[in-house]
Amino acid sequence: MTEYSSHDWRKNTDDAVVTDNNSATLQVNDCIVRFKRPKSLKFEEVDLSRLIRVFCNNQESHRRSVK
């Protein structure tokens, strides 16, 4: 996991969990999403808590990106 600054989003996802169809449960703050970018075909890794931050900010303010 990467180091976070003082405005760490993970404090807001302490109780969030991820489940799959087999009822396995993981803590969001311990999860990383790995994916391949469609255009560049480059593999990326993003903390799941960061994706939740982007989702919440986009939903509230309709912005396309979060800095």
mmCIF file as Biopython writes it, N, C-alpha, C and O atoms, coordinates in Angstrom:
data_model
#
loop_
_atom_site.group_PDB
_atom_site.id
_atom_site.type_symbol
_atom_site.label_atom_id
_atom_site.label_alt_id
_atom_site.label_comp_id
_atom_site.label_asym_id
_atom_site.label_entity_id
_atom_site.label_seq_id
_atom_site.pdbx_PDB_ins_code
_atom_site.Cartn_x
_atom_site.Cartn_y
_atom_site.Cartn_z
_atom_site.occupancy
_atom_site.B_iso_or_equiv
_atom_site.auth_seq_id
_atom_site.auth_asym_id
_atom_site.pdbx_PDB_model_num
ATOM 1   N N  . MET A ? 1  ? 0.834   -1.174  0.000   1.0 0.0 1  A 1 
ATOM 2   C CA . MET A ? 1  ? 0.000   0.000   0.000   1.0 0.0 1  A 1 
ATOM 3   C C  . MET A ? 1  ? 0.889   1.252   0.000   1.0 0.0 1  A 1 
ATOM 4   O O  . MET A ? 1  ? 2.011   1.232   0.506   1.0 0.0 1  A 1 
ATOM 5   N N  . THR A ? 2  ? 0.380   2.303   -0.559  1.0 0.0 2  A 1 
ATOM 6   C CA . THR A ? 2  ? 1.124   3.550   -0.609  1.0 0.0 2  A 1 
ATOM 7   C C  . THR A ? 2  ? 0.910   4.343   0.666   1.0 0.0 2  A 1 
ATOM 8   O O  . THR A ? 2  ? -0.045  4.109   1.406   1.0 0.0 2  A 1 
ATOM 9   N N  . GLU A ? 3  ? 1.813   5.287   0.912   1.0 0.0 3  A 1 
ATOM 10  C CA . GLU A ? 3  ? 1.663   6.173   2.058   1.0 0.0 3  A 1 
ATOM 11  C C  . GLU A ? 3  ? 0.618   7.237   1.744   1.0 0.0 3  A 1 
ATOM 12  O O  . GLU A ? 3  ? 0.491   7.674   0.600   1.0 0.0 3  A 1 
ATOM 13  N N  . TYR A ? 4  ? -0.115  7.643   2.745   1.0 0.0 4  A 1 
ATOM 14  C CA . TYR A ? 4  ? -1.173  8.626   2.566   1.0 0.0 4  A 1 
ATOM 15  C C  . TYR A ? 4  ? -0.849  9.906   3.307   1.0 0.0 4  A 1 
ATOM 16  O O  . TYR A ? 4  ? -0.119  9.889   4.298   1.0 0.0 4  A 1 
ATOM 17  N N  . SER A ? 5  ? -1.380  10.996  2.838   1.0 0.0 5  A 1 
ATOM 18  C CA . SER A ? 5  ? -1.197  12.284  3.501   1.0 0.0 5  A 1 
ATOM 19  C C  . SER A ? 5  ? -2.191  12.429  4.641   1.0 0.0 5  A 1 
ATOM 20  O O  . SER A ? 5  ? -2.917  11.491  4.970   1.0 0.0 5  A 1 
ATOM 21  N N  . SER A ? 6  ? -2.219  13.605  5.237   1.0 0.0 6  A 1 
ATOM 22  C CA . SER A ? 6  ? -3.072  13.833  6.403   1.0 0.0 6  A 1 
ATOM 23  C C  . SER A ? 6  ? -4.562  13.776  6.063   1.0 0.0 6  A 1 
ATOM 24  O O  . SER A ? 6  ? -5.380  13.589  6.964   1.0 0.0 6  A 1 
ATOM 25  N N  . HIS A ? 7  ? -4.937  13.931  4.796   1.0 0.0 7  A 1 
ATOM 26  C CA . HIS A ? 7  ? -6.345  13.838  4.411   1.0 0.0 7  A 1 
ATOM 27  C C  . HIS A ? 7  ? -6.684  12.430  3.899   1.0 0.0 7  A 1 
ATOM 28  O O  . HIS A ? 7  ? -7.375  12.259  2.895   1.0 0.0 7  A 1 
ATOM 29  N N  . ASP A ? 8  ? -6.184  11.456  4.613   1.0 0.0 8  A 1 
ATOM 30  C CA . ASP A ? 8  ? -6.350  10.048  4.272   1.0 0.0 8  A 1 
ATOM 31  C C  . ASP A ? 8  ? -7.833  9.666   4.257   1.0 0.0 8  A 1 
ATOM 32  O O  . ASP A ? 8  ? -8.538  9.855   5.249   1.0 0.0 8  A 1 
ATOM 33  N N  . TRP A ? 9  ? -8.292  9.138   3.144   1.0 0.0 9  A 1 
ATOM 34  C CA . TRP A ? 9  ? -9.699  8.758   2.993   1.0 0.0 9  A 1 
ATOM 35  C C  . TRP A ? 9  ? -10.038 7.479   3.756   1.0 0.0 9  A 1 
ATOM 36  O O  . TRP A ? 9  ? -11.205 7.248   4.073   1.0 0.0 9  A 1 
ATOM 37  N N  . ARG A ? 10 ? -9.042  6.646   4.057   1.0 0.0 10 A 1 
ATOM 38  C CA . ARG A ? 10 ? -9.299  5.355   4.688   1.0 0.0 10 A 1 
ATOM 39  C C  . ARG A ? 10 ? -9.994  5.477   6.041   1.0 0.0 10 A 1 
ATOM 40  O O  . ARG A ? 10 ? -10.636 4.525   6.484   1.0 0.0 10 A 1 
ATOM 41  N N  . LYS A ? 11 ? -9.882  6.613   6.699   1.0 0.0 11 A 1 
ATOM 42  C CA . LYS A ? 11 ? -10.588 6.789   7.978   1.0 0.0 11 A 1 
ATOM 43  C C  . LYS A ? 11 ? -12.103 6.745   7.778   1.0 0.0 11 A 1 
ATOM 44  O O  . LYS A ? 11 ? -12.839 6.438   8.717   1.0 0.0 11 A 1 
ATOM 45  N N  . ASN A ? 12 ? -12.578 7.047   6.566   1.0 0.0 12 A 1 
ATOM 46  C CA . ASN A ? 12 ? -14.012 7.016   6.272   1.0 0.0 12 A 1 
ATOM 47  C C  . ASN A ? 12 ? -14.500 5.646   5.824   1.0 0.0 12 A 1 
ATOM 48  O O  . ASN A ? 12 ? -15.705 5.427   5.698   1.0 0.0 12 A 1 
ATOM 49  N N  . THR A ? 13 ? -13.584 4.731   5.585   1.0 0.0 13 A 1 
ATOM 50  C CA . THR A ? 13 ? -13.971 3.400   5.106   1.0 0.0 13 A 1 
ATOM 51  C C  . THR A ? 13 ? -13.536 2.302   6.079   1.0 0.0 13 A 1 
ATOM 52  O O  . THR A ? 13 ? -13.355 1.152   5.679   1.0 0.0 13 A 1 
ATOM 53  N N  . ASP A ? 14 ? -13.369 2.656   7.346   1.0 0.0 14 A 1 
ATOM 54  C CA . ASP A ? 14 ? -12.940 1.682   8.347   1.0 0.0 14 A 1 
ATOM 55  C C  . ASP A ? 14 ? -13.879 0.496   8.466   1.0 0.0 14 A 1 
ATOM 56  O O  . ASP A ? 14 ? -13.430 -0.633  8.658   1.0 0.0 14 A 1 
ATOM 57  N N  . ASP A ? 15 ? -15.186 0.741   8.353   1.0 0.0 15 A 1 
ATOM 58  C CA . ASP A ? 15 ? -16.160 -0.330  8.554   1.0 0.0 15 A 1 
ATOM 59  C C  . ASP A ? 15 ? -16.685 -0.906  7.242   1.0 0.0 15 A 1 
ATOM 60  O O  . ASP A ? 15 ? -17.582 -1.750  7.252   1.0 0.0 15 A 1 
ATOM 61  N N  . ALA A ? 16 ? -16.135 -0.459  6.112   1.0 0.0 16 A 1 
ATOM 62  C CA . ALA A ? 16 ? -16.598 -0.947  4.810   1.0 0.0 16 A 1 
ATOM 63  C C  . ALA A ? 16 ? -15.954 -2.298  4.495   1.0 0.0 16 A 1 
ATOM 64  O O  . ALA A ? 16 ? -14.786 -2.534  4.803   1.0 0.0 16 A 1 
ATOM 65  N N  . VAL A ? 17 ? -16.743 -3.176  3.876   1.0 0.0 17 A 1 
ATOM 66  C CA . VAL A ? 17 ? -16.253 -4.496  3.499   1.0 0.0 17 A 1 
ATOM 67  C C  . VAL A ? 17 ? -16.629 -4.804  2.056   1.0 0.0 17 A 1 
ATOM 68  O O  . VAL A ? 17 ? -17.549 -4.209  1.494   1.0 0.0 17 A 1 
ATOM 69  N N  . VAL A ? 18 ? -15.899 -5.743  1.476   1.0 0.0 18 A 1 
ATOM 70  C CA . VAL A ? 18 ? -16.181 -6.254  0.141   1.0 0.0 18 A 1 
ATOM 71  C C  . VAL A ? 18 ? -16.563 -7.717  0.299   1.0 0.0 18 A 1 
ATOM 72  O O  . VAL A ? 18 ? -15.897 -8.463  1.017   1.0 0.0 18 A 1 
ATOM 73  N N  . THR A ? 19 ? -17.636 -8.127  -0.372  1.0 0.0 19 A 1 
ATOM 74  C CA . THR A ? 19 ? -18.034 -9.533  -0.319  1.0 0.0 19 A 1 
ATOM 75  C C  . THR A ? 19 ? -18.154 -10.071 -1.738  1.0 0.0 19 A 1 
ATOM 76  O O  . THR A ? 19 ? -18.415 -9.325  -2.681  1.0 0.0 19 A 1 
ATOM 77  N N  . ASP A ? 20 ? -17.961 -11.364 -1.870  1.0 0.0 20 A 1 
ATOM 78  C CA . ASP A ? 20 ? -18.164 -12.002 -3.166  1.0 0.0 20 A 1 
ATOM 79  C C  . ASP A ? 20 ? -19.339 -12.964 -3.072  1.0 0.0 20 A 1 
ATOM 80  O O  . ASP A ? 20 ? -19.983 -13.057 -2.027  1.0 0.0 20 A 1 
ATOM 81  N N  . ASN A ? 21 ? -19.619 -13.675 -4.147  1.0 0.0 21 A 1 
ATOM 82  C CA . ASN A ? 21 ? -20.762 -14.585 -4.183  1.0 0.0 21 A 1 
ATOM 83  C C  . ASN A ? 21 ? -20.632 -15.745 -3.208  1.0 0.0 21 A 1 
ATOM 84  O O  . ASN A ? 21 ? -21.631 -16.364 -2.841  1.0 0.0 21 A 1 
ATOM 85  N N  . ASN A ? 22 ? -19.409 -16.043 -2.789  1.0 0.0 22 A 1 
ATOM 86  C CA . ASN A ? 22 ? -19.182 -17.146 -1.856  1.0 0.0 22 A 1 
ATOM 87  C C  . ASN A ? 22 ? -19.168 -16.679 -0.406  1.0 0.0 22 A 1 
ATOM 88  O O  . ASN A ? 22 ? -18.783 -17.437 0.484   1.0 0.0 22 A 1 
ATOM 89  N N  . SER A ? 23 ? -19.583 -15.441 -0.160  1.0 0.0 23 A 1 
ATOM 90  C CA . SER A ? 23 ? -19.663 -14.853 1.179   1.0 0.0 23 A 1 
ATOM 91  C C  . SER A ? 23 ? -18.308 -14.596 1.814   1.0 0.0 23 A 1 
ATOM 92  O O  . SER A ? 23 ? -18.233 -14.417 3.030   1.0 0.0 23 A 1 
ATOM 93  N N  . ALA A ? 24 ? -17.238 -14.573 1.039   1.0 0.0 24 A 1 
ATOM 94  C CA . ALA A ? 24 ? -15.943 -14.166 1.575   1.0 0.0 24 A 1 
ATOM 95  C C  . ALA A ? 24 ? -15.983 -12.658 1.796   1.0 0.0 24 A 1 
ATOM 96  O O  . ALA A ? 24 ? -16.518 -11.917 0.970   1.0 0.0 24 A 1 
ATOM 97  N N  . THR A ? 25 ? -15.420 -12.210 2.907   1.0 0.0 25 A 1 
ATOM 98  C CA . THR A ? 25 ? -15.469 -10.795 3.252   1.0 0.0 25 A 1 
ATOM 99  C C  . THR A ? 25 ? -14.054 -10.271 3.468   1.0 0.0 25 A 1 
ATOM 100 O O  . THR A ? 25 ? -13.246 -10.896 4.156   1.0 0.0 25 A 1 
ATOM 101 N N  . LEU A ? 26 ? -13.766 -9.119  2.873   1.0 0.0 26 A 1 
ATOM 102 C CA . LEU A ? 26 ? -12.469 -8.458  3.025   1.0 0.0 26 A 1 
ATOM 103 C C  . LEU A ? 26 ? -12.691 -7.016  3.448   1.0 0.0 26 A 1 
ATOM 104 O O  . LEU A ? 26 ? -13.682 -6.398  3.057   1.0 0.0 26 A 1 
ATOM 105 N N  . GLN A ? 27 ? -11.784 -6.480  4.236   1.0 0.0 27 A 1 
ATOM 106 C CA . GLN A ? 27 ? -11.829 -5.073  4.617   1.0 0.0 27 A 1 
ATOM 107 C C  . GLN A ? 27 ? -11.427 -4.216  3.420   1.0 0.0 27 A 1 
ATOM 108 O O  . GLN A ? 27 ? -10.430 -4.508  2.759   1.0 0.0 27 A 1 
ATOM 109 N N  . VAL A ? 28 ? -12.186 -3.172  3.140   1.0 0.0 28 A 1 
ATOM 110 C CA . VAL A ? 28 ? -11.916 -2.296  1.993   1.0 0.0 28 A 1 
ATOM 111 C C  . VAL A ? 28 ? -10.521 -1.694  2.076   1.0 0.0 28 A 1 
ATOM 112 O O  . VAL A ? 28 ? -9.826  -1.605  1.064   1.0 0.0 28 A 1 
ATOM 113 N N  . ASN A ? 29 ? -10.104 -1.281  3.263   1.0 0.0 29 A 1 
ATOM 114 C CA . ASN A ? 29 ? -8.808  -0.621  3.409   1.0 0.0 29 A 1 
ATOM 115 C C  . ASN A ? 29 ? -7.626  -1.539  3.131   1.0 0.0 29 A 1 
ATOM 116 O O  . ASN A ? 29 ? -6.499  -1.068  2.984   1.0 0.0 29 A 1 
ATOM 117 N N  . ASP A ? 30 ? -7.869  -2.836  3.057   1.0 0.0 30 A 1 
ATOM 118 C CA . ASP A ? 30 ? -6.798  -3.794  2.769   1.0 0.0 30 A 1 
ATOM 119 C C  . ASP A ? 30 ? -6.832  -4.276  1.318   1.0 0.0 30 A 1 
ATOM 120 O O  . ASP A ? 30 ? -6.042  -5.146  0.952   1.0 0.0 30 A 1 
ATOM 121 N N  . CYS A ? 31 ? -7.716  -3.739  0.488   1.0 0.0 31 A 1 
ATOM 122 C CA . CYS A ? 31 ? -7.902  -4.233  -0.874  1.0 0.0 31 A 1 
ATOM 123 C C  . CYS A ? 31 ? -7.302  -3.298  -1.924  1.0 0.0 31 A 1 
ATOM 124 O O  . CYS A ? 31 ? -7.324  -2.075  -1.793  1.0 0.0 31 A 1 
ATOM 125 N N  . ILE A ? 32 ? -6.771  -3.924  -2.958  1.0 0.0 32 A 1 
ATOM 126 C CA . ILE A ? 32 ? -6.249  -3.204  -4.117  1.0 0.0 32 A 1 
ATOM 127 C C  . ILE A ? 32 ? -6.955  -3.745  -5.349  1.0 0.0 32 A 1 
ATOM 128 O O  . ILE A ? 32 ? -7.150  -4.953  -5.478  1.0 0.0 32 A 1 
ATOM 129 N N  . VAL A ? 33 ? -7.336  -2.861  -6.247  1.0 0.0 33 A 1 
ATOM 130 C CA . VAL A ? 33 ? -7.958  -3.266  -7.506  1.0 0.0 33 A 1 
ATOM 131 C C  . VAL A ? 33 ? -6.891  -3.231  -8.581  1.0 0.0 33 A 1 
ATOM 132 O O  . VAL A ? 33 ? -6.216  -2.218  -8.762  1.0 0.0 33 A 1 
ATOM 133 N N  . ARG A ? 34 ? -6.736  -4.338  -9.296  1.0 0.0 34 A 1 
ATOM 134 C CA . ARG A ? 34 ? -5.798  -4.422  -10.412 1.0 0.0 34 A 1 
ATOM 135 C C  . ARG A ? 34 ? -6.597  -4.531  -11.698 1.0 0.0 34 A 1 
ATOM 136 O O  . ARG A ? 34 ? -7.519  -5.340  -11.802 1.0 0.0 34 A 1 
ATOM 137 N N  . PHE A ? 35 ? -6.237  -3.705  -12.682 1.0 0.0 35 A 1 
ATOM 138 C CA . PHE A ? 35 ? -6.969  -3.715  -13.941 1.0 0.0 35 A 1 
ATOM 139 C C  . PHE A ? 35 ? -6.057  -3.280  -15.076 1.0 0.0 35 A 1 
ATOM 140 O O  . PHE A ? 35 ? -4.984  -2.717  -14.856 1.0 0.0 35 A 1 
ATOM 141 N N  . LYS A ? 36 ? -6.507  -3.551  -16.293 1.0 0.0 36 A 1 
ATOM 142 C CA . LYS A ? 36 ? -5.771  -3.142  -17.481 1.0 0.0 36 A 1 
ATOM 143 C C  . LYS A ? 36 ? -6.515  -1.997  -18.142 1.0 0.0 36 A 1 
ATOM 144 O O  . LYS A ? 36 ? -7.709  -2.100  -18.422 1.0 0.0 36 A 1 
ATOM 145 N N  . ARG A ? 37 ? -5.803  -0.903  -18.390 1.0 0.0 37 A 1 
ATOM 146 C CA . ARG A ? 37 ? -6.418  0.250   -19.064 1.0 0.0 37 A 1 
ATOM 147 C C  . ARG A ? 37 ? -6.798  -0.146  -20.478 1.0 0.0 37 A 1 
ATOM 148 O O  . ARG A ? 37 ? -5.987  -0.749  -21.181 1.0 0.0 37 A 1 
ATOM 149 N N  . PRO A ? 38 ? -8.014  0.177   -20.914 1.0 0.0 38 A 1 
ATOM 150 C CA . PRO A ? 38 ? -8.476  -0.246  -22.244 1.0 0.0 38 A 1 
ATOM 151 C C  . PRO A ? 38 ? -7.672  0.359   -23.401 1.0 0.0 38 A 1 
ATOM 152 O O  . PRO A ? 38 ? -7.439  -0.312  -24.406 1.0 0.0 38 A 1 
ATOM 153 N N  . LYS A ? 39 ? -7.249  1.616   -23.266 1.0 0.0 39 A 1 
ATOM 154 C CA . LYS A ? 39 ? -6.558  2.255   -24.386 1.0 0.0 39 A 1 
ATOM 155 C C  . LYS A ? 39 ? -5.076  1.914   -24.441 1.0 0.0 39 A 1 
ATOM 156 O O  . LYS A ? 39 ? -4.552  1.582   -25.504 1.0 0.0 39 A 1 
ATOM 157 N N  . SER A ? 40 ? -4.399  1.992   -23.300 1.0 0.0 40 A 1 
ATOM 158 C CA . SER A ? 40 ? -2.949  1.760   -23.299 1.0 0.0 40 A 1 
ATOM 159 C C  . SER A ? 40 ? -2.580  0.307   -23.031 1.0 0.0 40 A 1 
ATOM 160 O O  . SER A ? 40 ? -1.438  -0.090  -23.264 1.0 0.0 40 A 1 
ATOM 161 N N  . LEU A ? 41 ? -3.522  -0.487  -22.547 1.0 0.0 41 A 1 
ATOM 162 C CA . LEU A ? 41 ? -3.311  -1.886  -22.167 1.0 0.0 41 A 1 
ATOM 163 C C  . LEU A ? 41 ? -2.263  -2.040  -21.061 1.0 0.0 41 A 1 
ATOM 164 O O  . LEU A ? 41 ? -1.680  -3.110  -20.884 1.0 0.0 41 A 1 
ATOM 165 N N  . LYS A ? 42 ? -2.038  -0.954  -20.324 1.0 0.0 42 A 1 
ATOM 166 C CA . LYS A ? 42 ? -1.107  -0.969  -19.209 1.0 0.0 42 A 1 
ATOM 167 C C  . LYS A ? 42 ? -1.850  -1.392  -17.946 1.0 0.0 42 A 1 
ATOM 168 O O  . LYS A ? 42 ? -2.981  -0.962  -17.721 1.0 0.0 42 A 1 
ATOM 169 N N  . PHE A ? 43 ? -1.224  -2.230  -17.118 1.0 0.0 43 A 1 
ATOM 170 C CA . PHE A ? 43 ? -1.829  -2.670  -15.869 1.0 0.0 43 A 1 
ATOM 171 C C  . PHE A ? 43 ? -1.645  -1.613  -14.795 1.0 0.0 43 A 1 
ATOM 172 O O  . PHE A ? 43 ? -0.579  -1.006  -14.682 1.0 0.0 43 A 1 
ATOM 173 N N  . GLU A ? 44 ? -2.692  -1.396  -14.007 1.0 0.0 44 A 1 
ATOM 174 C CA . GLU A ? 44 ? -2.695  -0.397  -12.941 1.0 0.0 44 A 1 
ATOM 175 C C  . GLU A ? 44 ? -3.160  -1.038  -11.643 1.0 0.0 44 A 1 
ATOM 176 O O  . GLU A ? 44 ? -3.851  -2.057  -11.655 1.0 0.0 44 A 1 
ATOM 177 N N  . GLU A ? 45 ? -2.778  -0.438  -10.529 1.0 0.0 45 A 1 
ATOM 178 C CA . GLU A ? 45 ? -3.248  -0.829  -9.203  1.0 0.0 45 A 1 
ATOM 179 C C  . GLU A ? 45 ? -3.757  0.405   -8.496  1.0 0.0 45 A 1 
ATOM 180 O O  . GLU A ? 45 ? -3.090  1.439   -8.484  1.0 0.0 45 A 1 
ATOM 181 N N  . VAL A ? 46 ? -4.947  0.301   -7.902  1.0 0.0 46 A 1 
ATOM 182 C CA . VAL A ? 46 ? -5.556  1.415   -7.178  1.0 0.0 46 A 1 
ATOM 183 C C  . VAL A ? 46 ? -6.130  0.867   -5.883  1.0 0.0 46 A 1 
ATOM 184 O O  . VAL A ? 46 ? -6.758  -0.191  -5.866  1.0 0.0 46 A 1 
ATOM 185 N N  . ASP A ? 47 ? -5.908  1.602   -4.796  1.0 0.0 47 A 1 
ATOM 186 C CA . ASP A ? 47 ? -6.521  1.222   -3.525  1.0 0.0 47 A 1 
ATOM 187 C C  . ASP A ? 47 ? -8.033  1.351   -3.641  1.0 0.0 47 A 1 
ATOM 188 O O  . ASP A ? 47 ? -8.537  2.331   -4.190  1.0 0.0 47 A 1 
ATOM 189 N N  . LEU A ? 48 ? -8.743  0.379   -3.133  1.0 0.0 48 A 1 
ATOM 190 C CA . LEU A ? 48 ? -10.201 0.395   -3.206  1.0 0.0 48 A 1 
ATOM 191 C C  . LEU A ? 48 ? -10.784 1.598   -2.466  1.0 0.0 48 A 1 
ATOM 192 O O  . LEU A ? 48 ? -11.791 2.158   -2.900  1.0 0.0 48 A 1 
ATOM 193 N N  . SER A ? 49 ? -10.167 1.999   -1.363  1.0 0.0 49 A 1 
ATOM 194 C CA . SER A ? 49 ? -10.656 3.178   -0.642  1.0 0.0 49 A 1 
ATOM 195 C C  . SER A ? 49 ? -10.564 4.432   -1.509  1.0 0.0 49 A 1 
ATOM 196 O O  . SER A ? 49 ? -11.394 5.332   -1.384  1.0 0.0 49 A 1 
ATOM 197 N N  . ARG A ? 50 ? -9.570  4.498   -2.380  1.0 0.0 50 A 1 
ATOM 198 C CA . ARG A ? 50 ? -9.439  5.634   -3.314  1.0 0.0 50 A 1 
ATOM 199 C C  . ARG A ? 50 ? -10.585 5.635   -4.327  1.0 0.0 50 A 1 
ATOM 200 O O  . ARG A ? 50 ? -11.118 6.693   -4.660  1.0 0.0 50 A 1 
ATOM 201 N N  . LEU A ? 51 ? -10.960 4.461   -4.812  1.0 0.0 51 A 1 
ATOM 202 C CA . LEU A ? 51 ? -12.082 4.377   -5.744  1.0 0.0 51 A 1 
ATOM 203 C C  . LEU A ? 51 ? -13.386 4.794   -5.082  1.0 0.0 51 A 1 
ATOM 204 O O  . LEU A ? 51 ? -14.237 5.414   -5.720  1.0 0.0 51 A 1 
ATOM 205 N N  . ILE A ? 52 ? -13.548 4.458   -3.811  1.0 0.0 52 A 1 
ATOM 206 C CA . ILE A ? 52 ? -14.745 4.888   -3.083  1.0 0.0 52 A 1 
ATOM 207 C C  . ILE A ? 52 ? -14.747 6.398   -2.951  1.0 0.0 52 A 1 
ATOM 208 O O  . ILE A ? 52 ? -15.792 7.032   -3.092  1.0 0.0 52 A 1 
ATOM 209 N N  . ARG A ? 53 ? -13.581 6.982   -2.681  1.0 0.0 53 A 1 
ATOM 210 C CA . ARG A ? 53 ? -13.478 8.447   -2.586  1.0 0.0 53 A 1 
ATOM 211 C C  . ARG A ? 53 ? -13.887 9.099   -3.900  1.0 0.0 53 A 1 
ATOM 212 O O  . ARG A ? 53 ? -14.656 10.060  -3.899  1.0 0.0 53 A 1 
ATOM 213 N N  . VAL A ? 54 ? -13.387 8.594   -5.009  1.0 0.0 54 A 1 
ATOM 214 C CA . VAL A ? 54 ? -13.723 9.143   -6.325  1.0 0.0 54 A 1 
ATOM 215 C C  . VAL A ? 54 ? -15.220 8.998   -6.589  1.0 0.0 54 A 1 
ATOM 216 O O  . VAL A ? 54 ? -15.857 9.938   -7.064  1.0 0.0 54 A 1 
ATOM 217 N N  . PHE A ? 55 ? -15.777 7.847   -6.290  1.0 0.0 55 A 1 
ATOM 218 C CA . PHE A ? 55 ? -17.202 7.619   -6.499  1.0 0.0 55 A 1 
ATOM 219 C C  . PHE A ? 55 ? -18.046 8.603   -5.701  1.0 0.0 55 A 1 
ATOM 220 O O  . PHE A ? 55 ? -18.967 9.214   -6.243  1.0 0.0 55 A 1 
ATOM 221 N N  . CYS A ? 56 ? -17.737 8.759   -4.421  1.0 0.0 56 A 1 
ATOM 222 C CA . CYS A ? 56 ? -18.517 9.669   -3.566  1.0 0.0 56 A 1 
ATOM 223 C C  . CYS A ? 56 ? -18.393 11.109  -4.031  1.0 0.0 56 A 1 
ATOM 224 O O  . CYS A ? 56 ? -19.391 11.828  -4.081  1.0 0.0 56 A 1 
ATOM 225 N N  . ASN A ? 57 ? -17.200 11.536  -4.369  1.0 0.0 57 A 1 
ATOM 226 C CA . ASN A ? 57 ? -17.006 12.914  -4.829  1.0 0.0 57 A 1 
ATOM 227 C C  . ASN A ? 57 ? -17.699 13.159  -6.163  1.0 0.0 57 A 1 
ATOM 228 O O  . ASN A ? 57 ? -18.288 14.221  -6.363  1.0 0.0 57 A 1 
ATOM 229 N N  . ASN A ? 58 ? -17.639 12.210  -7.064  1.0 0.0 58 A 1 
ATOM 230 C CA . ASN A ? 58 ? -18.302 12.369  -8.351  1.0 0.0 58 A 1 
ATOM 231 C C  . ASN A ? 58 ? -19.818 12.394  -8.189  1.0 0.0 58 A 1 
ATOM 232 O O  . ASN A ? 58 ? -20.505 13.161  -8.864  1.0 0.0 58 A 1 
ATOM 233 N N  . GLN A ? 59 ? -20.326 11.577  -7.319  1.0 0.0 59 A 1 
ATOM 234 C CA . GLN A ? 59 ? -21.768 11.505  -7.112  1.0 0.0 59 A 1 
ATOM 235 C C  . GLN A ? 59 ? -22.294 12.799  -6.491  1.0 0.0 59 A 1 
ATOM 236 O O  . GLN A ? 59 ? -23.383 13.259  -6.834  1.0 0.0 59 A 1 
ATOM 237 N N  . GLU A ? 60 ? -21.524 13.376  -5.586  1.0 0.0 60 A 1 
ATOM 238 C CA . GLU A ? 60 ? -21.970 14.589  -4.894  1.0 0.0 60 A 1 
ATOM 239 C C  . GLU A ? 60 ? -21.819 15.845  -5.750  1.0 0.0 60 A 1 
ATOM 240 O O  . GLU A ? 60 ? -22.677 16.727  -5.715  1.0 0.0 60 A 1 
ATOM 241 N N  . SER A ? 61 ? -20.748 15.927  -6.505  1.0 0.0 61 A 1 
ATOM 242 C CA . SER A ? 61 ? -20.482 17.185  -7.222  1.0 0.0 61 A 1 
ATOM 243 C C  . SER A ? 61 ? -20.464 17.025  -8.730  1.0 0.0 61 A 1 
ATOM 244 O O  . SER A ? 61 ? -20.270 18.005  -9.449  1.0 0.0 61 A 1 
ATOM 245 N N  . HIS A ? 62 ? -20.659 15.825  -9.216  1.0 0.0 62 A 1 
ATOM 246 C CA . HIS A ? 62 ? -20.681 15.540  -10.646 1.0 0.0 62 A 1 
ATOM 247 C C  . HIS A ? 62 ? -19.375 15.898  -11.342 1.0 0.0 62 A 1 
ATOM 248 O O  . HIS A ? 62 ? -19.367 16.214  -12.532 1.0 0.0 62 A 1 
ATOM 249 N N  . ARG A ? 63 ? -18.270 15.850  -10.601 1.0 0.0 63 A 1 
ATOM 250 C CA . ARG A ? 63 ? -16.962 16.082  -11.212 1.0 0.0 63 A 1 
ATOM 251 C C  . ARG A ? 63 ? -16.486 14.790  -11.841 1.0 0.0 63 A 1 
ATOM 252 O O  . ARG A ? 63 ? -16.909 13.704  -11.442 1.0 0.0 63 A 1 
ATOM 253 N N  . ARG A ? 64 ? -15.612 14.902  -12.820 1.0 0.0 64 A 1 
ATOM 254 C CA . ARG A ? 64 ? -15.101 13.726  -13.512 1.0 0.0 64 A 1 
ATOM 255 C C  . ARG A ? 64 ? -13.843 13.176  -12.875 1.0 0.0 64 A 1 
ATOM 256 O O  . ARG A ? 64 ? -13.548 11.992  -13.042 1.0 0.0 64 A 1 
ATOM 257 N N  . SER A ? 65 ? -13.093 13.983  -12.155 1.0 0.0 65 A 1 
ATOM 258 C CA . SER A ? 65 ? -11.875 13.491  -11.529 1.0 0.0 65 A 1 
ATOM 259 C C  . SER A ? 65 ? -11.673 14.143  -10.167 1.0 0.0 65 A 1 
ATOM 260 O O  . SER A ? 65 ? -12.235 15.197  -9.868  1.0 0.0 65 A 1 
ATOM 261 N N  . VAL A ? 66 ? -10.863 13.492  -9.360  1.0 0.0 66 A 1 
ATOM 262 C CA . VAL A ? 66 ? -10.550 13.988  -8.036  1.0 0.0 66 A 1 
ATOM 263 C C  . VAL A ? 66 ? -9.038  14.104  -7.921  1.0 0.0 66 A 1 
ATOM 264 O O  . VAL A ? 66 ? -8.308  13.176  -8.270  1.0 0.0 66 A 1 
ATOM 265 N N  . LYS A ? 67 ? -8.582  15.222  -7.441  1.0 0.0 67 A 1 
ATOM 266 C CA . LYS A ? 67 ? -7.122  15.414  -7.308  1.0 0.0 67 A 1 
ATOM 267 C C  . LYS A ? 67 ? -6.692  15.229  -5.888  1.0 0.0 67 A 1 
ATOM 268 O O  . LYS A ? 67 ? -5.507  15.351  -5.580  1.0 0.0 67 A 1 
#
